């Protein structure tokens, strides 16, 4: 637990250095993968031999991953708006 503050500090410095794109791009990637996992969990895409295929757990995981991606995109938007002020 002692290192948590240090990690947050490093993350904030990384975001400051990379700007909003450093948050938005991973957010977009997470949204795309979340959608893919959701579709695979529903049996719409992917090989039938996959452990994710028609697995209801992966529908939930995919939605959660997509939501995290959307949150990151929104954080990047807020960072960009604050920089413009």
C-alpha positions as CSV (number, residue, x, y, z in Angstrom):
1,X,0.0,0.0,0.0
2,X,2.9,2.3,0.6
3,X,3.7,2.5,-3.1
4,X,0.2,3.4,-4.2
5,X,0.8,7.2,-3.8
6,X,4.1,6.8,-5.8
7,X,2.3,5.0,-8.6
8,X,-0.4,7.7,-8.8
9,X,2.3,10.4,-8.9
10,X,4.1,8.6,-11.8
11,X,0.8,8.1,-13.6
12,X,-0.1,11.8,-13.2
13,X,3.3,12.8,-14.5
14,X,2.9,10.4,-17.5
15,X,-0.5,11.9,-18.3
16,X,1.0,15.4,-18.0
17,X,3.8,14.5,-20.4
18,X,1.7,12.6,-23.0
19,X,-1.4,14.8,-22.8
20,X,-4.9,13.7,-23.3
21,X,-3.9,11.3,-26.1
22,X,-2.0,9.1,-23.6
23,X,-5.4,8.4,-22.0
24,X,-7.7,8.5,-25.0
25,X,-5.9,6.0,-27.1
26,X,-5.9,3.3,-24.5
27,X,-9.5,4.1,-23.9
28,X,-10.4,3.6,-27.5
29,X,-8.4,0.3,-27.5
30,X,-10.3,-0.9,-24.5
31,X,-13.7,0.0,-26.0
32,X,-12.8,-2.0,-29.2
33,X,-11.6,-5.0,-27.2
34,X,-14.6,-4.8,-24.9
35,X,-17.0,-4.9,-27.9
36,X,-15.1,-7.8,-29.4
37,X,-15.2,-9.7,-26.1
38,X,-19.0,-9.0,-25.8
39,X,-19.7,-10.3,-29.3
40,X,-17.5,-13.3,-28.7
41,X,-19.3,-14.1,-25.4
42,X,-22.6,-13.9,-27.3
43,X,-21.3,-16.3,-30.0
44,X,-21.4,-13.7,-32.8
45,X,-17.7,-13.7,-33.7
46,X,-14.7,-15.9,-33.1
47,X,-13.9,-19.6,-33.3
48,X,-16.3,-22.0,-31.6
49,X,-13.3,-23.7,-30.0
50,X,-12.5,-20.5,-27.9
51,X,-13.3,-20.6,-24.2
52,X,-14.9,-17.2,-24.6
53,X,-17.3,-18.3,-27.3
54,X,-20.9,-18.3,-26.0
55,X,-19.8,-17.7,-22.5
56,X,-22.0,-15.3,-20.6
57,X,-19.2,-14.3,-18.3
58,X,-17.3,-12.8,-21.2
59,X,-20.4,-10.7,-22.2
60,X,-20.1,-9.1,-18.7
61,X,-16.3,-8.8,-18.9
62,X,-16.6,-7.2,-22.3
63,X,-19.2,-4.6,-21.1
64,X,-17.0,-3.8,-18.1
65,X,-13.9,-3.4,-20.3
66,X,-15.8,-1.1,-22.7
67,X,-17.1,1.0,-19.8
68,X,-13.6,1.5,-18.5
69,X,-12.5,2.5,-22.0
70,X,-15.3,5.1,-22.1
71,X,-14.3,6.5,-18.7
72,X,-10.7,6.8,-20.0
73,X,-11.9,8.7,-23.1
74,X,-13.9,11.0,-20.9
75,X,-10.9,11.6,-18.6
76,X,-8.9,12.5,-21.7
77,X,-11.6,14.9,-22.8
78,X,-11.6,16.6,-19.4
79,X,-7.8,16.8,-19.4
80,X,-7.8,18.5,-22.9
81,X,-10.5,20.9,-21.9
82,X,-8.6,21.9,-18.7
83,X,-5.4,22.5,-20.8
84,X,-7.3,24.9,-23.1
85,X,-8.4,27.1,-20.2
